[in-house]
Amino acid sequence: MKYIIVLGDGMADEPLAAYGGKTPLQLADKPVIDSLARLGRTGRLKTVPEEMHPGSEIANLSVLGYDVPSVFEGRGVLEAASIGVALEENDLALRCNLICIENENIKNHSAGHISNAEAYELIEFLNKKLGNEIIRFYPGVSYRHLLVIKGGKKHLNCTPPHDVPGLPFRPCLIAPETEEAAATSRLLNYLILRSQALLAGHPVNIRRKEAGKDVANSIWPWSPGYKPKMPTLKELFGIGKSAVISAVDLIQGIGVYAGMDVIKVEGATGLYDTNYEGKAQAAIDALKDHDLVYLHVEASDEAGHEGDVELKTRTITYLDQRIVKYLVEETGKMDEPVTIAVLPDHPTPCATRIHTRDAVPFIIYKPGESPDAAQFYDEFEVEKGAYGMLKGDEFMKALLGNLLIS
């Protein structure tokens, strides 16, 4: 048996009064995913421990069966792994967003989804102006970058920028959680304010403003941590070769530490215009010599952060028609049976535009296995499912056939 997990980031939602009390999953045209729900078994998965923030890094680690509190060291270290930055023992790594601030408020967490080329120019500029033997900026993808502070202390209260759209930025500046971290906190807040002065008149932002686009006029460091000690999926579950396909650095970084091959797809953007077909083909190709493929699609999460219900609904339909349909068709032709799972990592409700810690709906379709009572796939129908409510490593055990159900 081989396995493929299709992860629609932030795909789950809440009922929307303006849409007849339906969620985007209920509104979307997704006949193939619904058919997998009818033919497979379903349930709900608690992906975020109560004491932890509902970030994608937490939730995706949980989906893959990790004991998150024991292995999690922040987004920065994961993104460092994805771009090949080797961290030393005392290096503090932080995710570093380029964001848009307007009238002292955080307008958005993505600087209007700035392009890779524009972002690269800005991060390289900041590194020349602010970088030294202690401070180093590394360019990533779009608004998602890396900041490394040598000797920095990680006990900091950092606010994820996607959690505070529309709010004043100053109350959200970094605060130390321990006296030892006070100097690191002061340094990071200095870098935020200094970046605003430096970026305000940069040619990239002048051009963006003239074009009516949001400017990238501030950095926003968050999710600090050190190099983690993570077992691989092979060590955890005995899985042979595994691969991850994603446009998002932090997911690729999880893959590196999990011992997975990172497969990059040309035209994969992390947005609604990503290369769905290319990702689907890459997954099928990977299954030829891998036992498990983790196919991550970011588009629905970004639509949720924008509060765009129609776009989020459309991204779910794209996932169904442009990825899952092809996977079902092609795996059906293979000599070896393939288990297909579909789920989000966490909800990103359009009404609030932030992640929540609610349990997510999942499907596990195993050829030849008797189905449960669920007839389609959404946040509520899966309550009829055979798996009930899972947590911890139970989803991976269910996927691999190592979990007994009643």
QUIKARA-V804161 format. One record per run of one state. SS is the DSSP state (2 for helix, 1 for strand, 0 for the rest). FROM is the first residue (numbers start at 1). TO is the last residue. If there is no record, write none. Layout:
ss->SS from->FROM to->TO
ss->SS from->FROM to->TO
This chain:
ss->0 from->1 to->1
ss->1 from->2 to->8
ss->0 from->9 to->10
ss->1 from->11 to->12
ss->0 from->13 to->15
ss->1 from->16 to->16
ss->2 from->17 to->19
ss->0 from->20 to->21
ss->1 from->22 to->22
ss->0 from->23 to->23
ss->2 from->24 to->27
ss->0 from->28 to->30
ss->2 from->31 to->39
ss->0 from->40 to->40
ss->1 from->41 to->46
ss->0 from->47 to->55
ss->2 from->56 to->63
ss->0 from->64 to->67
ss->2 from->68 to->71
ss->0 from->72 to->74
ss->2 from->75 to->82
ss->0 from->83 to->90
ss->1 from->91 to->102
ss->0 from->103 to->104
ss->1 from->105 to->108
ss->0 from->109 to->115
ss->2 from->116 to->130
ss->0 from->131 to->134
ss->1 from->135 to->141
ss->0 from->142 to->143
ss->1 from->144 to->150
ss->0 from->151 to->155
ss->1 from->156 to->157
ss->0 from->158 to->160
ss->2 from->161 to->163
ss->0 from->164 to->167
ss->1 from->168 to->168
ss->0 from->169 to->169
ss->2 from->170 to->172
ss->0 from->173 to->174
ss->1 from->175 to->176
ss->0 from->177 to->178
ss->2 from->179 to->199
ss->0 from->200 to->202
ss->2 from->203 to->210
ss->0 from->211 to->217
ss->1 from->218 to->225
ss->0 from->226 to->232
ss->2 from->233 to->237
ss->0 from->238 to->241
ss->1 from->242 to->245
ss->0 from->246 to->248
ss->2 from->249 to->257
ss->0 from->258 to->260
ss->1 from->261 to->263
ss->0 from->264 to->275
ss->2 from->276 to->287
ss->0 from->288 to->291
ss->1 from->292 to->297
ss->0 from->298 to->298
ss->2 from->299 to->306
ss->0 from->307 to->308
ss->2 from->309 to->331
ss->0 from->332 to->337
ss->1 from->338 to->343
ss->0 from->344 to->346
ss->1 from->347 to->348
ss->0 from->349 to->354
ss->1 from->355 to->355
ss->0 from->356 to->359
ss->1 from->360 to->365
ss->0 from->366 to->380
ss->2 from->381 to->384
ss->0 from->385 to->388
ss->1 from->389 to->391
ss->0 from->392 to->393
ss->2 from->394 to->399
ss->0 from->400 to->406
